[in-house]
C-alpha cells in the first residue's frame, strides 16, 4: 500500500528570545525535507517557559488546529523534544499525528545508516527515545501507519508492541553487539598509534563538505583507487560511518584522515550517547580540520554548535584549523590563508595544496632536518631512511654515505651518533 504524502505544520517556541531561534526553525524545515515531508505551514510562539501539558499555550494550540485544517496537513512537527504526556495531549486536541525534532533526526539517521555498527547505534538511540514514551505513543502509533516516526528497521517487532522489559532486553543485546565492534575498532586504533602515524580528523556541521574534502585527498593521493572514495551528496547526514584513509605524501611523510558524522543543533542526546564510540575517533586525533560552510549565512552559528558538541563529548584541547569551504560562492579571492583559517573550495579542488601545507606544519612539527654520515657497513640504516624519511641529498664520502634528510624526532634520537654538523 502506498504511503500517504506527509504534509506538515512546523511549530516552535522561542524561549526568552533565543538568538538562534529563526535559524533553528529553518533547520527544522531542512530536516523535514530530508525525510521527504512537505512543509505546508509554520507557527511559533514567544514564551518565558514551556506549557508543561501542551508545550504551547491554549490559544496557540487552537491556531495550530485551524492551520492543520486550512492546509490539509496530516503531521505536526515540533522544534523541541516533547514529553510523552505532551505528545498524547497534543494528538488528542489536534486530532493529528505529532512528532518532535528528535524523532525527525532519528528517522534521518535510520534511513542513512548503512554499516552494521551505524544501524545498531541508531536502533539503540530510537529504543532509548521510545522507552519512556511507551504509554503515550502506544495508542497514537498503533493507529498511524507509514511515514516519519514509524520506521523500526531491524528490531523484529513494531515498537508499539514492545513492552518495557522487551525494549530493555533488546537494548542490552544491541549494546553487547556494539561493544564487540567498538573493541575491534579500538584494537585498530592501537595498532595505528603504535605505528606512530599522525591522525587528522574532519569535523563540522552536517553538509559542510567533509566527505568532499575526503574525496579530494583520496583523488590526489590514490588516483587509481575508486574504492577509497566515500559517499558524497548534498544532503543532511549523508555520512554516518567513520571513514579512515591513509594519505601518503610525496616527501615520505604520511598521515591518516578520518571523517565521521556531522553535527546539527539540538542533536538528540540519545544519538550522541549511541555514537559516542564512533566519535572517539575524533578524540584520538592529533589535529582537527573544522570544515565550515562559508557560503551559509549562519556559518558562525554552525561553528558554535560544532564546538559545543565537541566539548560535550570531551574534546577540548586538540589543535584545530578551520577550512572555510564553498568560499567560491562568496566574494573574495581564494585560496586564502589567514592564521589557522583557510578559505577554499573542496568541490572545485581550489586550495587543497594550501590545506596540505597547513596540515604538514601541524602534523609534522617533530620532524628535524639534519645530516648523517652512515658507515658503509650500516647499509640497513640507509635503506631504512630511504623508506621512512625524506632523503634530500646523498653523497659518498671516504668514511661512509653522507645523507641530508628530514626525519622524525624519534629516528633522529635513535641514530644521533651518526649526525654531523652542517
C-alpha positions in Angstrom: 0.0 0.0 0.0 1.4 3.4 -1.0 2.2 5.7 1.9 0.2 8.8 2.3 2.0 12.0 1.3 3.1 13.8 4.5 2.1 17.4 4.8 3.5 19.1 7.9 3.0 22.1 10.1 6.2 23.2 11.9 5.8 24.6 15.4 8.4 26.2 17.6 8.5 28.0 20.9 11.0 30.9 21.2 12.0 30.7 24.9 13.2 34.1 26.2 14.1 35.4 22.8 16.7 32.8 21.8 19.1 34.5 19.3 19.2 31.5 17.0 15.5 30.6 17.0 14.8 31.6 13.4 17.8 29.6 12.2 16.6 26.6 14.3 13.2 26.7 12.6 14.8 27.0 9.2 16.9 23.9 10.0 13.8 22.1 11.2 12.3 22.7 7.7 15.5 21.2 6.1 15.3 18.2 8.4 11.7 17.7 7.3 12.7 17.9 3.7 15.4 15.3 4.3 12.5 13.0 5.4 10.6 13.8 2.3 8.0 15.7 4.3 6.3 18.7 2.6 6.1 21.7 4.9 2.8 23.5 4.3 2.8 25.9 7.3 4.7 27.2 10.3 3.7 28.7 13.6 5.8 30.0 16.5 5.2 31.4 19.9 7.3 33.6 22.3 7.1 32.2 25.8 9.1 32.6 29.1 8.5 28.9 29.9 7.1 25.9 28.2 3.5 24.8 28.9 4.1 21.5 30.7 0.9 19.9 29.4 0.9 21.0 25.7 4.3 22.7 25.1 2.2 25.6 23.6 -0.3 27.9 25.1 -4.0 27.1 24.7 -4.7 29.8 22.2 -1.7 28.9 20.0 -2.8 25.2 20.1 -6.1 26.3 18.6 -4.3 28.2 15.9 -2.3 25.1 15.0 -5.5 23.1 14.8 -7.0 25.7 12.4 -3.9 25.7 10.3 -4.0 21.9 10.0 -7.5 22.1 8.6 -6.7 25.1 6.3 -3.6 23.4 4.8 -5.0 19.9 4.8 -2.0 18.8 6.9 -1.6 15.3 8.4 1.5 15.9 10.6 2.7 18.4 13.1 6.5 18.7 13.8 7.7 20.4 17.0 11.1 22.0 17.2 12.0 20.6 20.6 11.8 17.2 22.3 8.3 16.6 23.7 7.4 14.7 26.8 5.1 11.6 26.4 2.2 13.4 28.0 2.7 16.4 25.7 2.5 14.2 22.6 -0.6 12.4 24.0 -2.4 15.7 24.9 -1.4 17.4 21.6 -2.6 14.5 19.4 -5.9 14.3 21.3 -6.6 18.1 20.9 -5.1 18.5 17.4 -6.6 15.2 16.1 -3.4 14.8 14.1 -0.1 12.9 14.3 2.5 14.8 16.3 6.3 14.2 16.3 9.2 16.2 17.6 12.6 17.3 16.3 14.3 14.3 17.9 12.3 11.6 16.1 12.8 13.5 12.9 16.6 13.3 13.3 16.4 9.7 14.4 14.4 8.9 11.3 17.0 10.5 9.0 19.8 8.6 10.8 17.7 5.4 10.4 17.4 5.9 6.6 21.1 6.8 6.2 22.7 4.1 8.3 24.5 1.6 6.0 27.0 -0.2 8.1 26.1 -2.8 10.8 27.5 -0.5 13.6 25.6 2.6 12.5 22.4 0.6 12.2 22.9 -0.8 15.7 23.7 2.7 17.1 20.6 4.2 15.5 18.4 1.4 16.8 19.7 1.8 20.4 19.0 5.6 20.2 15.5 5.1 18.9 14.7 2.5 21.5 16.0 4.7 24.3 13.8 7.5 23.0 10.8 5.2 22.9 11.3 3.7 26.3 9.7 6.5 28.4 7.1 7.1 25.8 5.5 3.7 25.6 2.3 4.7 27.2 2.0 8.0 25.4 2.8 6.7 22.0 1.2 3.2 22.1 -2.3 4.3 21.0 -1.0 7.0 18.7 1.5 4.9 16.8 -0.9 2.0 16.8 -3.4 3.9 14.6 -0.8 5.5 12.4 1.0 3.8 9.5 3.8 4.8 7.2 5.9 7.9 7.1 8.2 9.6 9.6 8.4 8.3 13.1 7.2 4.8 12.4 10.3 3.2 10.9 11.8 0.5 13.1 14.2 -1.3 10.8 15.9 -4.4 12.3 14.2 -4.7 15.6 12.0 -7.5 14.6 8.8 -6.2 16.2 6.9 -2.9 15.9 7.9 -0.6 18.7 4.3 -0.2 19.7 4.1 -3.9 20.6 7.3 -3.9 22.6 6.8 -3.7 26.3 9.3 -2.0 28.6 11.0 -5.3 29.5 11.4 -6.4 25.9 12.9 -3.0 24.9 15.4 -3.1 27.8 16.4 -6.6 26.8 16.8 -5.5 23.2 18.9 -2.5 24.2 21.2 -4.8 26.3 21.6 -7.2 23.4 22.4 -4.5 20.9 24.9 -2.9 23.3 26.7 -6.2 23.5 27.0 -6.4 19.8 28.2 -2.8 19.7 30.8 -3.5 22.4 32.3 -6.2 20.2 32.5 -3.7 17.2 33.9 -1.0 19.4 36.6 -3.3 20.8 37.6 -4.2 17.3 37.9 -0.6 16.3 39.9 0.2 19.5 42.3 -2.5 18.5 42.7 -1.0 15.1 43.3 2.4 16.7 46.0 1.0 19.0 47.7 -0.7 16.0 47.7 2.6 14.1 49.0 4.5 17.1 51.9 2.0 17.5 53.0 2.8 14.0 53.3 6.5 15.0 51.3 7.8 12.0 49.6 11.1 12.9 45.8 11.5 12.5 43.8 14.4 11.2 40.0 14.3 11.7 37.4 16.2 9.6 34.7 17.6 11.9 31.9 20.1 11.3 28.3 20.7 10.7 26.3 18.3 8.6 26.6 19.1 4.8 29.5 21.4 5.3 31.6 19.3 2.8 33.6 16.9 4.9 33.1 14.0 2.5 34.1 16.2 -0.4 37.4 17.0 1.3 38.0 13.3 2.0 37.4 12.5 -1.7 39.6 15.4 -2.8 42.5 13.9 -0.7 41.8 10.4 -2.0 41.7 11.6 -5.6 45.1 13.4 -5.1 46.9 10.6 -3.3 45.1 7.5 -4.5 44.2 8.5 -8.1 43.7 4.9 -9.3 41.5 3.7 -6.5 37.8 4.4 -6.7 37.2 2.1 -3.8 38.6 4.6 -1.4 36.1 7.3 -2.3 33.4 7.9 0.3 29.7 8.6 -0.2 29.2 12.3 -1.1 25.9 14.1 -1.6 24.4 17.5 -1.0 22.1 16.5 1.9 21.9 16.4 5.7 23.7 13.5 7.3 24.9 11.9 4.1 27.6 10.1 6.1 27.1 8.4 9.4 30.1 6.0 9.2 33.6 6.8 10.3 36.0 6.5 7.3 39.7 6.3 7.7 42.0 6.8 4.7 45.8 6.6 4.6 47.3 9.7 2.9 50.9 9.2 1.7 52.7 12.4 0.9 55.4 12.8 -1.8 58.2 13.5 0.8 57.8 10.2 2.6 55.5 11.7 5.2 52.1 10.1 5.8 49.0 10.6 7.9 45.6 9.2 8.4 42.5 11.2 7.6 39.2 10.4 9.3 35.7 11.6 8.5 32.7 10.9 10.8 29.1 12.0 11.4 28.3 15.7 11.0 26.6 17.8 13.7 23.4 19.7 13.9 21.8 21.9 16.6 19.9 20.1 19.3 21.4 16.8 18.3 19.4 14.3 20.4 21.4 13.2 23.4 20.4 9.6 22.8 22.2 9.8 19.4 25.3 11.5 20.9 25.4 8.7 23.5 24.9 5.9 20.9 27.5 7.4 18.6 30.0 8.2 21.3 32.2 5.3 20.4 32.3 6.4 16.8 33.1 10.0 17.8 36.0 8.7 19.9 37.9 8.5 16.5 37.9 12.3 16.7 39.1 12.3 20.3 42.2 10.3 19.3 43.2 12.8 16.5 46.3 14.9 16.6 44.6 17.7 14.6 41.1 18.7 13.8 40.1 20.1 10.4 36.9 22.1 11.2 35.0 22.3 7.9 32.7 25.3 7.7 30.1 26.0 5.0 31.3 29.6 4.5 28.5 30.3 1.9 25.8 29.7 4.5 24.8 33.0 6.2 24.5 31.1 9.5 28.0 29.7 9.4 29.1 31.3 12.7 26.2 29.5 14.5 27.3 26.3 12.8 30.8 26.8 14.1 29.5 27.4 17.6 27.2 24.4 17.6 30.0 22.1 16.4 32.3 23.4 19.1 29.6 22.8 21.7 29.0 19.3 20.5 32.8 18.5 20.6 33.0 19.9 24.1 30.0 17.8 25.1 31.9 14.6 24.2 35.0 15.7 26.0 37.0 17.1 23.0 38.6 20.4 24.1 42.3 20.8 23.5 43.1 19.3 20.2 44.8 21.8 17.8 42.3 22.9 15.1 42.5 24.5 11.7 39.4 26.0 10.1 38.6 25.1 6.4 36.1 27.7 5.2 34.6 25.6 2.4 32.4 26.8 -0.5 34.3 30.1 -0.4 34.0 30.2 -4.2 30.3 31.1 -3.7 31.3 34.2 -1.7 33.2 37.4 -2.6 36.9 37.5 -2.1 39.9 35.7 -3.6 40.5 32.0 -3.0 42.6 30.2 -1.9 43.4 32.5 1.0 45.3 31.6 4.3 44.9 33.7 7.4 46.5 32.2 10.5 44.7 28.9 11.3 42.0 29.7 8.7 41.9 28.8 5.0 39.3 29.9 2.5 38.9 27.4 -0.3 36.5 25.1 -2.3 36.7 21.4 -1.9 34.3 20.7 -4.7 36.3 22.8 -7.2 39.6 21.5 -5.7 40.8 25.0 -5.1 43.1 25.4 -2.1 43.8 21.7 -1.5 47.6 22.3 -1.8 47.5 25.1 0.7 45.5 23.0 3.1 48.0 20.2 2.8 50.8 22.6 3.6 48.9 23.7 6.7 48.4 20.1 7.7 52.1 19.3 7.3 53.1 22.3 9.6 50.8 21.0 12.3 51.2 17.2 12.0 55.0 17.0 11.4 56.3 19.5 13.9 58.5 16.9 15.4 60.4 16.4 12.1 64.0 17.6 12.0 66.4 18.4 9.2 69.9 17.0 9.6 73.0 15.5 8.0 74.2 12.0 8.9 77.3 10.1 8.0 76.4 6.4 7.9 79.3 3.9 7.8 79.3 1.6 4.7 78.8 -1.5 6.9 75.5 0.0 8.2 73.7 -0.1 4.8 70.4 -1.1 6.5 70.2 2.3 8.1 70.4 3.9 4.7 67.6 1.6 3.4 65.5 2.5 6.5 65.8 6.2 5.8 65.1 5.8 2.1 61.8 4.2 3.1 60.8 6.1 6.2 62.3 9.6 5.8 62.7 12.3 3.2 66.3 11.9 1.9 67.1 15.2 0.2 70.7 14.6 -0.9 73.2 11.6 -0.9 76.9 11.8 -1.4 79.6 9.1 -0.9 82.5 10.1 1.4 85.6 8.2 2.4 84.2 7.1 5.7 80.6 6.3 4.6 77.4 7.6 3.0 76.6 11.3 3.8 72.8 12.0 3.6 70.9 15.2 4.1 67.4 14.3 5.3 64.3 15.2 7.1 63.2 12.6 9.6 61.1 12.0 12.7 62.5 13.3 16.0 62.4 9.7 17.3 64.6 8.5 14.4 66.9 11.4 14.9 67.3 10.5 18.6 67.8 6.8 17.7 70.6 7.5 15.2 72.0 10.6 16.8 75.6 9.2 16.9 75.8 9.5 13.1 74.7 13.2 13.0 77.3 15.5 11.7 77.3 19.3 11.9 76.0 21.3 9.0 
